Amino acid sequence: GAVVSQHPSRVICKSGTSVKIECRSLDFQATTMFWYRQFPKKSLMLMATSNEGSKATYEQGVEKDKFLINHASLTLSTLTVTSAHPEDSSFYICSAKGRTNYYEQYFGPGTRLTVT
Amino acid sequence: DAKTTQPNSMESNEEEPVHLPCNHSTISGTDYIHWYRQLPSQGPEYVIHGLTSNVNNRMASLAIAEDRKSSTLILHRATLRDAAVYYCILSLLSSQGGSEKLVFGKGTKLTVNP
């Protein structure tokens, strides 16, 4: 199946700093990418949807100025958590969809963010 | 948003079939039924999807009720590697149109006993 990678897999940062997480589709062109967050023992919560070359669409309650999403190419999307605080500590997961297999999303392995 | 209802947890024995149920009584005519699973500390993995007819692939089978208000994911022979949280999801079109998004519920945690 198609492969999606995330970098870094784990990151620890200090409160007030910003963290960038990369999501790459390795063997297909991702026309749409999605960003989720997941708290321990909870389900995934969709944060935003991004289409290549256009602005991301954020879900209700997600601050777009805090969670900056850039989908600059068909293989790369980035999520930047700005001025991170301990409550932003979570598991962040991206997924991608291509032009073929339209109804299947390919998920990355996730990034564990810990804000101290 | 169309919602799904799944049991919180199920147990199975290795090499036995597993039937994971999902209720979606408010499904609309254009909603697809998707199943994903998530192993601990990993991103979800696609399992199968369908619209009206039963579907089979190398991982599982999906049985869809005639009225489409419920479906069952069937793992024909459970292995220890099948232990995961299984999510039944109805596809939604985003308010902006075009891209389809998945809204995850709580899922069913499947335990496979050796």
Interface residues (C-beta under 8 A of the other chain):
Chain A: G1 V4 Q6 T32 F34 Y36 S43 L44 M45 L46 T49 N51 T57 F91 I93 C94 S95 K97 Y102 Y103 E104 Q105 Y106 F107 G108 P109 G110 R112
Chain B: Y32 H34 Y36 Q38 S41 Q42 G43 P44 E45 Y46 H49 Y87 S91 S94 S95 Q96 G98 S99 E100 K101 L102 V103 F104 G105 K106 G107
